[in-house]
Amino acid sequence: MTAKPHKRKLGGWIFLALVLLAHGATALADPALARRALASFVTMLGEVAPVLVLVFALMFLVERFLTPARTLSWLGRESGLRGWLLALAAGVISTGPVYTWFALLAELRKKGMRTALVAVLLYARAIKLPLLPLLAHYFGLGYMLVLSLLIAVFSIVSGLFMERLVRQPETE
């Protein structure tokens, strides 16, 4: 099977042009509003940029060091308990907005990561390590431990359900 030549799409550039046109029209109609919108964008970019840099660095490292064979052994069908625990731990320690992780997870899926483990990782993101002390302070240590344990257990249950719902090709 020969690879098809990749056709570049213009949708992203058209969207960028439309956004810039809208901002320009806003600047002409209401310069103060345009300044506030630009300041809000710069603030948001400052918050998201470090996470994007981290995700792109992780994607580079995944592409460089995580071969399909290694992915299959760690996160594939035959990964066993180690794969489940690795996905759970990765979900707990992952930071930043979830949408920044989608590209990395899609890349891992292409290399053979199980659907169930993607679901586990995304669900386990609800356990926020930096917020656990605050949770324990306000609601008590028992509540924090039970809630974290339930989130971890149900992330695995969610992964099992997801794997039943989403059929994977037999080649994986």
Summary of the structure (lengths in Angstrom):
residues: 172
radius of gyration: 20.9
end to end distance: 18.4
largest distance: 60.2
contacts: 437
relative contact order: 0.09
helix: 78%
strand: 0%
